[in-house]
Amino acid sequence: MVDLDSLVLVLVTDVNLPMEKVDVLIIGGGPAGTSAALSLLNYTNLSVWIVEQSDLNRLRVGEHVSSSIFNLLDYLKIPKEDLEPESIMPTYGTTSYWGSPHPAHNHSIFTHEGATYQLDRAKFDLKLVEQVAQRGGEVFPRTKCLNFTQQENKEWHVTLQHAEKGVFEINAQYLVDATGRQIHVGRSLGLPLQKMDNLMGIGMFFQLTDQAQKSALQILEAAELGWWYAALLPDNKLVATFFTDADIIAAQKLTQPHKWQALLQNTQHIKHKLANAHLMAQKPWVRNAATHILDVAKQERFLAVGDAICAFDPISSMGIGFAITSAFQAARCIQAQLLNNVPQALSAYNQDILSIFDQYLKIRQQYYQQEKRWPDSVFWQRRQALETEEVAL
Ligand SMILES: Cc1cc2nc3c(=O)[nH]c(=O)nc-3n(C[C@H](O)[C@H](O)[C@H](O)COP(=O)(O)OP(=O)(O)OC[C@H]3O[C@@H](n4cnc5c(N)ncnc54)[C@H](O)[C@@H]3O)c2cc1C
């Protein structure tokens, strides 16, 4: 295990409490926030701070990426060899029971053909944070953003609170929301947000005891109330997640461990893959997995990246790749606005996001259309109705 705390402590000792000025203040230290920071640090002279509310030790989910992850890391100037071997591993394909009880074998869904990879998110995210700190960015873990106001000169005045060091303030030329599905800044600013569903993921991690189970690969299994995803992760771990709507989780009481386990035991295939694996926690974790898009076109000196601007159904495996590429585009946009005085860069960024999102909606709809085995299930009825939706920001 990486000792996350030791890194956090090193970073925290760097906190400077007096009033400071920074060019770009990024709220959120996930893949989107750190990639935006690294792009700015690598390709501009702008100063960058990242404020992260957690100690980075929080359980992180979402791990399946295409092989293009290595090109993205190249752009961030992180050589493949710099990743710890346990933080990324190849997957050998996906078996899906989707639209039929018979298995379909694919390399991946919606991603390039060929090898795909599973990340250890804690290690991967930490690597990116480490790189930001090493390249001159300031990282403030365990720090909350209490308040932000835009002044007449368009600069942001932001009040922050560190868990132990207390409240401090900063002026930033540019503010970036990288808070993931919380959209902390975008929501507080009241920007237009279109939420398209109430999908949630409820899952548990397992430790594998039987090496033979390594053939478990990646499995998707549709069920009456939603769909299951199970995958082998680095360090002989497995994750099993059930995706369904928030109201179904509540009605079925799936946060209760025995209810979640009972649902797992109802699967046709996934339960067999987990037969020799030990649960690593008592209770399932629950995460928002809803689709949304945020409109940032009208707010000056502000943009959002990753899940904060556009969040995808995990069936697409698009989240992490998009988080990183949107950060590249965002960094270019900030550079164009702050250094090259190109104000229209923001609306170009917003348009790009909108067209990616439009494409994604079509693919999502096509994918869900393939499953027609449960016409009376509310979950699947909602997915069949997806075709009538349109993005109207
Ligand atoms: C169950 C599930 C499974 C998924 N599976 C996959 C998959 O297989 N492949 C894939 O590509 N994607 C997957 N995703 C999506 C993927 O996890 C996200 O797209 C990705 O993490 C987005 O990165 P991000 O940096 O935008 O947001 P996040 O990773 O959510 O990071 C946001 C950061 O901001 C911090 N933060 C939040 N609020 C504040 C605040 N107010 N102040 C300071 N910091 C704050 C958080 O602590 C966090 O560190 C999955 C998602 C879910 C829910």
The ligand as a Gaussian input file, in Angstrom:
#p B3LYP/6-31G(d) Opt

LIG

0 1
 C      -19.403000       3.554000      -9.553000
 C      -18.631000       4.251000     -10.646000
 C      -17.871000       3.522000     -11.538000
 C      -17.149000       4.160000     -12.545000
 N      -16.414000       3.417000     -13.409000
 C      -15.657000       4.046000     -14.340000
 C      -14.826000       3.298000     -15.224000
 O      -14.757000       2.065000     -15.132000
 N      -14.075000       3.988000     -16.131000
 C      -14.116000       5.356000     -16.221000
 O      -13.404000       5.949000     -17.070000
 N      -14.888000       6.079000     -15.407000
 C      -15.646000       5.468000     -14.457000
 N      -16.395000       6.207000     -13.602000
 C      -16.320000       7.679000     -13.703000
 C      -15.002000       8.211000     -13.107000
 O      -14.818000       7.733000     -11.791000
 C      -15.042000       9.722000     -13.119000
 O      -15.426000      10.149000     -14.407000
 C      -13.711000      10.375000     -12.746000
 O      -13.354000      10.048000     -11.425000
 C      -13.864000      11.879000     -12.890000
 O      -12.719000      12.536000     -12.419000
 P      -12.870000      14.002000     -11.800000
 O      -11.511000      14.439000     -11.427000
 O      -13.690000      14.838000     -12.696000
 O      -13.770000      13.802000     -10.488000
 P      -13.442000      12.981000      -9.166000
 O      -12.603000      11.802000      -9.441000
 O      -14.768000      12.784000      -8.512000
 O      -12.586000      13.994000      -8.301000
 C      -13.175000      15.135000      -7.725000
 C      -12.308000      15.564000      -6.539000
 O      -12.822000      16.784000      -6.015000
 C      -12.842000      16.703000      -4.595000
 N      -13.887000      17.636000      -4.145000
 C      -15.219000      17.504000      -4.274000
 N      -15.841000      18.573000      -3.742000
 C      -14.876000      19.395000      -3.283000
 C      -14.893000      20.664000      -2.625000
 N      -16.042000      21.294000      -2.358000
 N      -13.716000      21.246000      -2.277000
 C      -12.534000      20.609000      -2.541000
 N      -12.462000      19.390000      -3.163000
 C      -13.619000      18.813000      -3.536000
 C      -13.138000      15.247000      -4.309000
 O      -12.721000      14.881000      -3.002000
 C      -12.342000      14.541000      -5.404000
 O      -11.016000      14.276000      -5.004000
 C      -17.167000       5.587000     -12.628000
 C      -17.934000       6.322000     -11.736000
 C      -18.674000       5.674000     -10.768000
 C      -19.503000       6.489000      -9.799000

